């Protein structure tokens, strides 16, 4: 069955500048985020992209680790080692460094991981959740995680193909690469790994979440993507469009109450919902 006709970006007056798409309406947001999702091979709408929402279009894909200062790459193994040492009584991720990294990222430890989601709407939520940023344009980073696997070392490509998957889990990655140091030694060229975390709590599940990590701590994913422009595009959300998107996401039940189950998420949703300009 052929796909229904998509609304073209030209019809919607979306403006494209290189890898950036500037949208001007809710309809254009849908077009920009969903037009690429048709999979001809299986004749279904199954996107090969993951998404990351940002309050500001000026933010790049730097990790929390880089904010530790100029020697962040030297500090990474010490931070993770001490986290594992002191966290044992509160966590049980086993011996896999990939599980430990996921737990650490989930609880706010600076790591080289970045949060992504399979859901464009969840990404839109994170681009519009901060009311203090409504004076500036936001952005959604969209990365083809399937094509990104073409740049993996052969050892990792083989492992993921044998599993029949397009992303890694700690269980797939651990047998072929058991440490961050080993990851960096697999090949001299930088690469990105997309990793599905264990379901640590409901937030991971509700946010349809996964992580990315570069092959070494110094690598910047934004710079890496600039070298591979065929792998990504960036949807720019004008400041003047944020309130409309926010209200329609709320109507679609994409809110803190759902994405952050518990009283804290409920309180965040109510505070934002009853805030007016």
Order of alpha helices (4+ residues) and beta strands (2+ residues): beta-beta-alpha-beta-beta-beta-alpha-alpha-beta-alpha-beta-alpha-alpha-beta-alpha-alpha-beta-alpha-beta-alpha-beta-alpha-alpha-alpha
